Amino acid sequence: MKEKWLVTLLGSVVVGVIATLISGFFLAPLSRMGVDVVLRGAPLAWMIQVIPRAGSLLWVQFIADALFWVAISFAVLAVLMHYRPTSTIHRDVPRRSPGAGS
């Protein structure tokens, strides 16, 4: 049982970090602070990019953003892996006795 929770936790960390890195490709909402400055990352902007130069990372926001996505993916994976309801479809078909019927 503990192994299943460990797999859920590790899977959610991987999904959370990947989601954070993917969010860096998109501009944060209301991200234009000026003509030359763009913020990247969601829900927290964790990269400031001054165009045309390379961006600088804000590590605290990056870690907070990754933890946000880890929490979301942990909740989803926990529900999918641990709390799935058992099938509610029962196939209890009554059997015909050999002597009954037409």
C-alpha positions in Angstrom: 0.0 0.0 0.0 2.8 2.4 0.8 4.4 1.7 -2.5 1.3 2.8 -4.3 1.3 6.1 -2.5 5.0 6.6 -3.2 4.4 6.0 -6.9 1.6 8.6 -6.7 3.8 11.1 -5.0 6.7 10.6 -7.4 4.4 10.7 -10.4 2.9 13.9 -9.2 6.3 15.5 -8.7 7.3 14.6 -12.3 4.0 15.9 -13.7 4.3 19.1 -11.6 7.8 19.9 -12.7 6.9 19.2 -16.4 3.8 21.3 -16.1 5.8 24.2 -14.7 8.4 23.9 -17.4 5.7 23.9 -20.1 4.0 26.9 -18.5 7.3 28.8 -19.2 6.5 28.7 -22.9 3.4 30.8 -22.4 3.1 34.4 -21.4 1.6 35.0 -17.9 -1.7 36.8 -17.9 -1.3 40.5 -17.9 2.4 40.0 -18.5 3.4 43.1 -20.4 5.0 45.5 -17.9 6.5 47.5 -20.7 7.5 47.3 -24.3 10.6 45.2 -23.6 9.6 43.1 -20.6 7.6 39.9 -20.6 6.8 37.6 -17.7 6.5 33.8 -18.3 5.0 31.0 -16.2 1.6 30.2 -14.8 0.0 30.6 -12.3 3.1 32.4 -11.0 5.4 34.2 -13.3 8.8 32.7 -12.7 10.8 34.1 -15.6 11.4 37.7 -16.5 12.5 38.1 -20.1 13.8 41.4 -21.3 13.6 41.3 -25.1 15.8 40.6 -27.0 18.1 39.3 -24.2 17.8 36.1 -22.3 15.5 35.8 -19.4 16.3 35.5 -15.7 14.8 32.9 -13.4 13.0 33.8 -10.2 13.7 30.6 -8.2 11.3 31.2 -5.4 8.4 31.7 -7.8 9.6 28.7 -9.9 9.5 26.4 -6.8 6.2 27.8 -5.7 4.8 27.2 -9.2 6.1 23.7 -9.3 4.6 22.9 -5.9 1.3 24.2 -7.2 1.3 21.8 -10.1 2.6 19.0 -7.9 -0.4 19.5 -5.5 -2.9 19.5 -8.4 -1.4 16.4 -10.1 -1.1 14.6 -6.7 -4.8 15.2 -6.1 -5.8 13.9 -9.6 -3.5 10.9 -9.4 -4.6 10.0 -5.9 -8.2 10.0 -7.0 -7.5 8.0 -10.1 -5.2 5.4 -8.4 -6.7 5.1 -4.9 -10.3 6.2 -4.8 -11.8 4.7 -7.9 -15.2 3.2 -7.2 -15.6 -0.4 -7.9 -17.7 -1.3 -10.9 -21.4 -0.8 -10.2 -22.4 -3.0 -13.1 -23.4 -6.5 -11.8 -24.0 -9.2 -14.3 -26.1 -11.5 -12.1 -28.0 -13.3 -14.8 -30.4 -15.9 -13.4 -29.5 -19.3 -14.6 -32.2 -21.5 -16.1 -32.7 -24.8 -14.4 -32.3 -27.8 -16.8 -35.9 -28.9 -16.5 -37.6 -25.6 -16.7 -38.5 -23.7 -19.8 -40.2 -24.4 -23.0 
